[in-house]
Amino acid sequence: MQKGIIKKIDYIKGFGFIVTEDDEEVYFNLRDAHPKFKGKTFKEGEMVGFDLKREMKGDRAVNLRPL
């Protein structure tokens, strides 16, 4: 599990970005929240845990959960 802080969220479009502990930006989609936290309102500046999924367009955070 990796950790980071939510930098920006666009609730209308359903996605956002996390800044990792290594100062890298990672994309996430709100649909990719951990099943236990689906429907949770994440906030900018909130510390979260996540798993990285490698894709052709780049890394994506999945299984997003609050810490």
KACOR-V73890 format. One record per pair of residues at least 12 apart in sequence whose ideal C-beta (glycine too) atoms are under 10 Angstrom apart, sorted by the first residue. I is the first residue (numbers start at 1). GAP is how many residues later the second one is. D is the distance in whole Angstrom. If there is no record, write none. Layout:
# KACOR-V73890
i->(I	I)
gap->(GAP	GAP)
d->(D	D)
This chain:
# KACOR-V73890
i->(1	1	1	1	1	1	1	1	2	2	2	2	2	2	2	2	2	2	2	2	2	3	3	3	3	3	3	3	3	4	4	4	4	4	4	4	4	4	4	4	4	4	4	4	4	4	4	4	5	5	5	5	5	5	5	5	5	5	6	6	6	6	6	6	6	6	6	6	6	6	6	7	7	7	7	7	8	8	9	9	9	9	9	9	9	10	11	11	11	13	13	14	14	14	14	14	15	15	15	15	15	15	15	16	16	16	16	16	16	16	17	17	18	18	18	18	18	18	18	20	20	20	20	24	24	25	25	26	26	26	26	26	26	26	27	27	27	27	27	27	28	28	28	28	28	28	28	28	28	28	29	29	29	29	30	30	31	31	32	32	32	32	32	32	32	32	33	33	33	33	33	33	33	33	34	34	34	34	34	34	34	34	34	35	35	36	36	37	37	37	37	38	40	40	40	42	42	42	43	46	46	47	47	48	48	48	48	48	48	49	49	49	49	49	49	50	50	50	50	50	51	51	51)
gap->(47	48	49	50	51	62	64	66	16	18	19	20	22	24	46	47	48	49	50	57	59	15	17	18	44	45	46	47	64	13	14	15	16	17	18	19	20	21	22	24	42	43	44	45	46	57	60	63	13	14	15	16	39	40	41	42	43	62	12	13	22	36	37	38	39	40	41	42	55	58	60	12	18	19	37	38	17	36	19	21	32	33	34	35	37	20	19	30	31	16	17	14	15	16	17	18	12	13	14	15	16	17	45	12	13	14	26	28	45	48	27	44	24	28	29	30	32	43	46	30	32	39	41	28	35	33	34	24	26	27	32	33	34	35	28	30	31	32	33	34	14	20	22	25	31	32	33	34	35	36	31	32	33	35	12	34	31	33	18	19	21	28	29	30	31	32	15	17	28	29	30	31	32	33	14	15	16	17	28	29	30	31	32	28	30	27	29	26	27	28	29	26	24	25	26	22	23	24	23	20	21	19	20	13	15	16	17	18	19	12	14	15	16	17	18	12	13	14	15	17	12	13	14)
d->(10	5	7	6	10	8	9	9	9	6	7	9	10	8	9	7	6	7	6	10	8	9	7	6	7	7	6	8	7	9	4	6	4	6	9	10	9	9	7	9	10	8	6	8	7	8	10	10	7	5	9	9	9	6	7	6	7	10	6	8	8	6	7	5	7	5	8	6	10	9	10	5	7	9	7	8	9	6	9	8	9	6	8	6	9	9	8	8	9	9	9	10	6	5	7	10	7	7	5	7	9	9	10	6	8	7	7	8	9	9	10	9	10	10	10	6	7	5	8	9	9	9	9	10	8	10	10	8	7	10	8	5	7	5	9	8	7	8	5	7	9	9	7	10	10	7	4	8	10	6	7	9	8	9	7	8	10	10	8	9	8	7	7	4	7	6	9	9	10	9	8	5	7	9	10	9	9	9	9	5	6	4	9	8	10	10	7	9	7	5	7	10	9	9	7	7	10	7	9	6	8	7	5	8	10	6	6	6	6	9	8	8	5	8	5	7	6	5	7	10	5	9	10)
